């Protein structure tokens, strides 16, 4: 199944528009942030080169996303990180055994089909009933980037000088579609690396441009 990542520029021309399609979500995020004593989702003034256009930044396979989450959890818990060809019961056992650790991870504890990362720095994903009924826990782009950098060496990636990110999807994909294959990679962690590069591109652009990351 295919998974797309989109960047939503948090610029006033979009966020202050009465037609903003993300108004309800941002209001829910603001409430969760406020309840945690954090500032609201930032909104930036228009700058040349930026607009309110929402655009895809990366695409990959859902299974590969879980492969990366598995690698991150194994590494975080001090366990050997071995490549796998398919998701099995060991991943479910890992999530159950280290449930608290998983729920403190911006990379791991996130709904696959919805939810967002915002460019506000906080230690662990935020959650309340409203978020869980909608898009799931709210993640931090800062926290996501830190976790990606932590797992990178296990996958053979230099976080300070990663390979170029794959091209963004040229059109939206549906859940039922097969994800477009990543570039050729001889690494046994090729699928994890493909997802890592897409998430890394999204996180760095989220912070550099003041954008929100959303799954679709």
N, C-alpha and C positions, 0 to 999 in steps of 0.2 A: 504494500500500500504506500502511496506517495504522501509525502509531507512537505508543505511549503512554509518558509519563513518569510514574513513581510515586515518592512520597516514603515512605521507611521510617524512622519515628521511632526514633532510637537510644536508646531508653529501656530501663531495666533490666527492666521488666515484659515486654518482648519479647525483648531480647538475652539475658537470663539464664534465659529459659524453656526447659525441656527440649524443647519443641515448636517452638522458633524455626526457621522454614523457611529462614532465611538463615544458619544457624550455619556451614555449610561454606564459604559464600562469605566470611563475615566472617573466618573462620580463615585463609583464603587471602590476604585483604587484609592481615590483621595480619602475616603472614609477609613479604609484599612490602614493607610499610612498615618492619618491623623490619630487613630486609636493607638497606634504604636509610638506616638510622639515624634513622628517624622514629618518632613515637609511634604506638600502635595506634589502631584505629578507636575514637573516644570513645563511651562509654556514659554516659548521663545519668540521674540520679534522676528519678522520676516527679514531674511538676508538674501542678497543676490545669489542665485544658484540653488536655493532651496525653495520649495513650494509646499503646498498641502497635499501633493500627490502621494498616494500610498503605492509602494512598489515592492515586488519580490526581491529578496536578497540571496536566498539559497533554497535548494530542494534536495531531498534525500528520502531514503526508505525508512519507514517506521521501525522495522526490525533493527536496522543499523543504528538508529537512535538508541534503542534499548541495549545494543551491544556496547555502545560508548558509555551508557549509564552503568552497565555491569562492570566495565573496566575501571571506571572511576571509583565505584564502591569497593571493589576488590583491592585496589591500590590504597584507598583511604583506610581500609581495615587491616592493612598489612598482610594481605593474602596474595599468592602468586596470580599474576594476570596472564591468562592463557587465551589464545584465539579460539573462537568457536564458529561453527558453520550455521548453527541455528539456535534459537532460544529454547532452553529446556527447563526442567524442574530446578536445576541448580540456581538459576536466576531468581525464581520465585522464593526459594529457600533463603537466598541471600537477602532479599527484600524483607522477609519475615524476621530473620535473625537480627538484622541491623535496621529495624524499622525506624527507630528514633534517629539514627544517623542519616538514613535516607530522607526523612522528613525535614532535615536541617540543610539539605543540599538544594541549591538553586537548579543544578543540572538534572538531578534525579527526580525531585518531587515537583512534577509539573504535568498537567494534563496534556495529552498528545495532540488533541484536536482543537484546542482553544487555549485561552490564558495569555499572559503577557509578561514581558520583562520591561521594567521602566528604568530610566537613568537616574535612579536614586540609590544611594549606597546604604544597605542594611545587611545585617549578619545572616539572617535565615529567612526563607520564604514566609510571606504573611498569609494568614488564612483566617477566614471567618465563615459563617453560614452562607452569607450572600455570595462570597467568592466561590465556595465549594459547589454551590448550586448552579453557578454560571460557568466561568472559564477555568476554575480551579485556583490553586495557590498563586499568589503574585510574586514573581521573582525580580531580583535586582540584576541589571546588566553588569554592574560592577562585580557582584558575587558570581555571576555566571562566568565572567572573564577570569576571575581568580581560580575557579575550579577547573576551567579548561587549561589554564597554564599549569596547574598542579598535575594533571594527568598526561600532559603532552609528552614528557620524556618516556613514559611507558610505551607510548605508541610510536616512538622514534621521531618525534617532532621537536624541534628547537623552538620553544615558545617565544624566544626573542627574535627569531628569524624564520617564521613558518613559511611553507610553500605558498604559492599564490592560491587564492580561493577559486574554486570552480565557478564557472559562469552561472549567473542567476537564471532561473527558469524563464523562458521567453513567453510563457502564458501560464495562467493558473491551472493546477492539476486537481483532479478529484481523488477522493479516498480510494475509489475502486481501481484507479489507474496503477500500473506498474511504474515505479519511480525510474527516472532516467538514470542510467548507469554512471558512476563516477569515472574520472580519468583513470587510465591504466596505472596500476600501483602494485608492485610485486610484494609489498609488505603483507605479512599474515594478518595485520590489522587494517587492511585496506578500507574496509567498510567503516570502521570506527574513525579512521583518519578523514574520510570524506565528510562525515557528519561534523567532526571537530572543525574542519576548515570552514564549513558553512556557518556553524554557530559562532566561531571566532570572528568571521567577517561581520556577522550581524551584531555581535557585542561591541566590537571596536567602532563600528559605524554608529551604533546607538549612542555611545558615549561621545564620539567626535562630532556628531551632527545634532545631538539632542533628539533622538528618535525613540519610539517604543517598538519593541519586537513583539509580533503576534504570530501564533501558529495558525495554520489553516489546513 
